[in-house]
Amino acid sequence: MKIINMKKSLLFPSLAGVMLCASAALTSAQDVVIAPEQDTVIREYVKKKPLASISVPGVELNIGSTLPETVELHTFEDVPDVKYRYVVVDNKTVLVEPSTRKIVKVYE
């Protein structure tokens, strides 16, 4: 009996650990982490060089949503280490991964 109980007591923490790791992997695949310094640079850049807001019917401004090819993405000129592009949609600045055109962050 003690062996069975020991196996059970070892099995449940192991399963919990596996589930936690899997959950973290799925979360990190969807979330883009932007360093606070880079976030500050992006916010300041957008304030200094505002764009006209556009409307994109049928696209929800959610992380992971894809913007159509018809939407012009703008670069951060003279800003090092920012691989993303941006556009202003419905008065919100939207950060986009240029290769996939997926939204990675929405600034209110």
URFEN-V648605 format. One record per residue. N is the residue number from 1. RES is the residue in one letter. PSI is psi in whole degrees, -180 to 180 (NA if undefined). Layout:
# URFEN-V648605
N_RES_PSI, N_RES_PSI
This chain:
# URFEN-V648605
1_M_-40, 2_K_-35, 3_I_-44, 4_I_-46, 5_N_-37, 6_M_-41, 7_K_-43, 8_K_-41, 9_S_-26, 10_L_-29, 11_L_-46, 12_F_-46, 13_P_-35, 14_S_-45, 15_L_-42, 16_A_-41, 17_G_-43, 18_V_-44, 19_M_-39, 20_L_-44, 21_C_-42, 22_A_-41, 23_S_-43, 24_A_-38, 25_A_-42, 26_L_-41, 27_T_-45, 28_S_-26, 29_A_-28, 30_Q_-29, 31_D_139, 32_V_126, 33_V_122, 34_I_125, 35_A_144, 36_P_-38, 37_E_-42, 38_Q_-39, 39_D_-43, 40_T_-44, 41_V_-43, 42_I_-48, 43_R_-44, 44_E_-41, 45_Y_-46, 46_V_-35, 47_K_-39, 48_K_-31, 49_K_71, 50_P_149, 51_L_156, 52_A_141, 53_S_141, 54_I_169, 55_S_139, 56_V_89, 57_P_139, 58_G_-2, 59_V_124, 60_E_139, 61_L_72, 62_N_150, 63_I_130, 64_G_-18, 65_S_151, 66_T_133, 67_L_141, 68_P_160, 69_E_-22, 70_T_-15, 71_V_124, 72_E_123, 73_L_139, 74_H_145, 75_T_159, 76_F_96, 77_E_138, 78_D_26, 79_V_112, 80_P_151, 81_D_22, 82_V_107, 83_K_-10, 84_Y_165, 85_R_171, 86_Y_163, 87_V_156, 88_V_118, 89_V_126, 90_D_43, 91_N_22, 92_K_134, 93_T_129, 94_V_124, 95_L_132, 96_V_139, 97_E_115, 98_P_-33, 99_S_-32, 100_T_-15, 101_R_21, 102_K_142, 103_I_129, 104_V_-19, 105_K_144, 106_V_121, 107_Y_126, 108_E_NA
